[in-house]
Amino acid sequence: VYASYSPYYAMQGSGLILFTDILGNHQLYVSANVNSAIKYSNVFFMYNYMARRMDFGGGSYHNAYPFYGNNYNVIWLDRTYGAFVTGSYPLNRFNRFEMGLEYFTVERSIDWKSSIAPPSITQNEFSVSSVIPQIGYVHDTSVWRWPTSPANGGRWRADLQWSPTISSNKDESISFTTVSLDWRRYFAYHKDYTFGIRLSGAVSEGTDPQQFFLGGMSNWFNARYDNPSNDVSLRVEDIYYSRFVTPLRGVGYYNQIGSRYILSNFEFRYPFIKHLMMGWPLPFYFRNVRGAAFWDFGTAWSPKEVGSNLMPDPSDWITGFGFGIRMDLGVFPIEWNIAWSPETDYVPQYYFSLNYGF
């Protein structure tokens, strides 16, 4: 069972069935939400072969996102579908290469329109396809002492993602190259206390560079959207090829947008409730509820915004600080945070989400 909260589509959930042999060498994942026709259905299929040192996998998917357009009473249908292959080659217990190749298509079409809709509205229909190879290197020595976040060690990964032009018509393909780095380190103190640091960033180049949306948290239930310059204008391609960069607590989604970003996170994690058993009114039992004090600091930008400078001015960087609690419910972890930021005039911002700590 999978559950999440999407900034675009609110609450989402699905069921996933895994078929495997006793040794786990062959794994088959199947997920389907079948409606009246395939174009309205969500289907996912993946097979993994894990009998050798190098793991292989492949699969395909189709997703449908119908939505209502207020202009002329039109129902639009976005479809994303494609196929992929993946591989993972471990060098040793702590290091590995990951690679993949994906064919990805985004289509937007009119599913229904009223009689008052002009014929020209069909000009907004389109289809964009891409072939995206990627390769990554992963180093991981992290130790999970609690179910909500690592307690000691470290991990980092570097990724290269490339989408070449595959059509002579520039409106039918996406072209970009993205390099990203994510570094994390954890320092344990007296077993129960941990200081965590995360530094991440990415650069995207090309005709259609990926956009990074900085701000907020992943799987944020009570989400808020903001952009100080009020210039959030997204192409459809940006919706499906962009990345949300989180966590930057104290602000909402889309606080900064650009083809580059830098984000740093600092957390001090401590035991909030070790054991608490209640007898009335309900027999609740809480165990290993963790607390955290945090500070987030980052920025996103595009080259044209900074001119000859390498990065934005210090005054353009976003910062937020606060504290919160984390708890594992057995099926998924939950987080509650309160944060303050100069961007929001230090008005407290509340975050309730489903997340593991970085």
N, C-alpha and C positions, 0 to 999 in steps of 0.2 A: 504494500500500500504506500502510495506517495502522496504527499500534500505539500503545497507551497503557496506563496502569495506573489503574484506577478504585478509589477508596476503598470502593466498595460491591461491585464485581464483579471485582476483581483484574485479571489480564491480559486485555486486549481487543485485537482486531485485525480488520481488514477489508480487502477489496480494492475499489478504486474505479476505474471506467473513465470516461475523459473523451473525448468526441467533440467535435471543433471544426473549423471551416473554416480555411483557410490564414491568413486575417487575424485570426482569433481573435474575430470579432464575434459568433459564436454558439457557445455552450458548453453541452454536455449532460453532466451527471454522473449515473452510474447505479451503484448498489451494491446487491447482493442476496445474502442468505443464506436461501434458500428451503428450508423443511422440509415436513412432510406436509400442513400447512394454513397459511393466511395468518396465523392467530392465533399460530403458533409461529415466524413468519419475521421477519427483519429486512430491510427494504427502504427504500431512499432514492433519490429522484429530484429533480433540480434542473436548471433551464434558466436561462442568463444571456444577456441581449441587451446587447452592449457596443459597438455601432456608433456610438452618439451620445455626446454629452458626459455625459449622465446614464445610468448603468447600471441596468438593471432585471433582476430575477430572481424566480423562484418555484419552488415544489416541494412535495413531500409526503413523508411518511415513516411507517413503522410499526416499532416495536421490541417484542420480547417478552422477558420476564425470568422464567422459571420458577424457583421455589425451593422447598425442602423445609421444612415447618413441623414441629417436633418434637412439638407437641401434637396428639394423635390421629392421627398419621401422615397429614398432609394435604400435598398438593402445590398450592401457590398459583401463579397466573400473573398477573404484572403486565404490562400492555400500555400503551404510550404511542404515540399516533398524532396526526397533525395535518397542516396545510398552512400555507404561509407565502409572503409576497411581500416582496421587499427592493428598496431603491433606494439609489443613491449619487450625490451631485451634487457635483463638485469646483468650488470657487470659484477656485482657482488650483493651482499645483503642490504647495502645502504644506497647504492647508486644504480640508475637504470636510464636507458633511452626509451622514449615514447615517440611513436610516429603514427601518422594517419593520412588518409586521403578521402575527401568528401565531395560528392556532386550535390549541389544544393540549388533549388529553384524556388522563387517566390512569384506567385501569381495573384493579381487583384482583378476581379471581374464583378460585373453587376449581376446579382442573383435575382433581383426583382426591382422594378421601377414603376412609379405611378404614371398615369397618362400625361401629367403636366411636366414630366422630365424632358428636357430638350435632347434632341439626338446627339448634340455635341458632348453630352456627359460621358459618352463611351470613350472619349479621348483620354479619360483618366484610367482606363484599363491598361494593364501592362503585364509583362513577364520578364523576369531577370534571372539568369542562371550563372553559376560560378562553379569552378573546380578549385578546391582549396586543399593543397598539401600542407602538412605541418610536421614539425619535429621539435621535440623537447628533451631536455636533460633534467633529471630529478635526483636530488640528494636528500635523504631523509633519515635522521637519527633521533627523531622526536619520541618521547616516552609519554604515553597517556596514563596518568595515574588516576584521573577522574573521567567520567563519561562525557563531560561537556567541553574539555579543552586540554591540550598538551600541558605537561608539567615540567619537562626538562628536555634538553637536547636542542635540536634545531632542524630546519628543513629549508630548501630553496629549490627553485626551478627556473629555467630559462627556456623560452619558446620562440620559435620562428614560424609565422603563418603567412602564406602567400596565396593571392588570388590573381592569376594571370588573365589577360583579356582573351576571351574565347569566341568573340563574335565581332564581325566588322562593324556592326551597329553598336555604338557605344551605349545606347539605351537598353541593350539586352544583356549586358554583362557588367560585372563589378571588377575593378582592378585595384589592388592594394597589397602592401607588404607591411607586416606588423611584427615588431620585436618587443618582447615583454620579459620582465624579470620580477620575481617575487621571493624575498628573503625573510626568514623568520628565525628568531632565536629565543630560547626560554632558559631562565636561570632559576633553579629551585633553591629555596631557603627554608630549612627546618621542615622539609617534606610537605607541609601544608601550604606554603606560600610560594608564589611564582611571579617573576617579573618577565613579561613578554614584550618583544619588540618585533615589529613588522615594517619592512620597507619594500615598496613596490612601485613600478612605473612601466610605461610603454610608449613607444613611438610608432605611428602609422604613417606611411607615405604612399604615394600613387595618385592615380586619377581620381579614385573614390576612396580616400583614406577612411578607416574605421573611426567612428566617433565614440568618445568615452564620456559617460554621464556621471559626474562626480557628486556624491552626496547621499545621505540616507543610509539605510541598512538593507541587507537582503531579507526577503520573506517578511517584510514589515507590514503588519496588519493595519495599524492606524496611520497609513502612509500620508505624507504631505508632499506637495510638489511646489517648488519655488525656483525662481531664476531672477536675480537682482536686476538684470537689464531688460527683463520681460521680452526676450527675443528667442524663446523656444520655438523654433520652426524646423520640424523634422520631415525629411523625405521618407517615403515608405521604405527605401533601402536602409535608412538609418535604424529603423525599428528592428529589422531582422539581422543586420550585420553589426550593430553597435554592441557596446558592453557597458553595463552598470558597474561603476567602481565604488565599492563599499568596504568597510564601514567608514563613513565620515559623519559622526554623530554631532548634533547641534544644529544641523540644517536638513532640508528636504531633498528629494530627488531633483535632478537637473540643476543643482545650484551652480555648477560650472560645466561647460561643454567644450570639448576640443579633441584634436587628433593626437595629443600628448597628455600625459598626466604623471604626477608624482604624488604618492600617498605614504604617510608614516603613521603608525599606530603604536601606542605605548599603553600597556595595561599592568596593573598590580593586582594579582588574583589572591584571594584569601578565603578561608572558610567562613561562611555566613551562618549556616545552621549545620552542625554535624549530625545530630540526631534530635528529632522532636516527634513525640507520639502524643496524639490527642485522643481523649476518650469521649468527649462530648462537644458539640452535638453530633459529630461524625468521627469515626475512628480513623483519622488521617495519620499517616506516618511519613515524615519528611527525613531524608537522609542525603548527606553530601550536597546541600544547597550551597553554591559558591557565590561569592561576591567579587566585584571588580571595580577598581577606580581606573579611569582611562583618560587619555589625551590623544586626539586625532589632529593631523595637520597635513594639508595637501593643496594641490592646485591642478587645473586642467586648462589647456590653451591650444591655440592653433598658431602656426608661424606668422600669419598676417597680423595677429593681434599684438605681437611683441616686436615687430620690425627687425632691427639688427641685433636685438638682445637674444640671449640664449633661452631665458626663462622670464616669466612675469616678474614684476616688481614685488618686493615683500608685502606691500599693502594689498596685493591681489590674492594672496594665499588665504585659505580658509582654515580656521582652527575651531575646535570644540572640545569640551571636557565635561566629565560627569562621573557617575557611578551607576552600578546596577547589580542584578542578581541573575544567576543561571541555574537551571534545574533540569535534570533528565527525567522524563515521564515514562521511560521504558520504550515507548514507540518513537518518540522524537524529543529533542531538547527545546526548551523555551527560554527566552531572555526577556528581561524587563530592564530598560535603561532610562535614565533622566540625564539630559545634557544641556549645556549652555554654550552659546557662541556669540561673539560680537556681531555676526551677520544678522542675528535675530534679536539684537539689543538685549542679550542675556535673559530673554524670556525662556523659561524652562520648556524643553521639547521632550516628549515622551515617546518611547520606542518599545513596542511589544512585538516580538518576532519569534520565528522558529530558526534557530541558528546554533551551530557549533562555534566555539571561539576559534580565532585564527591560530 
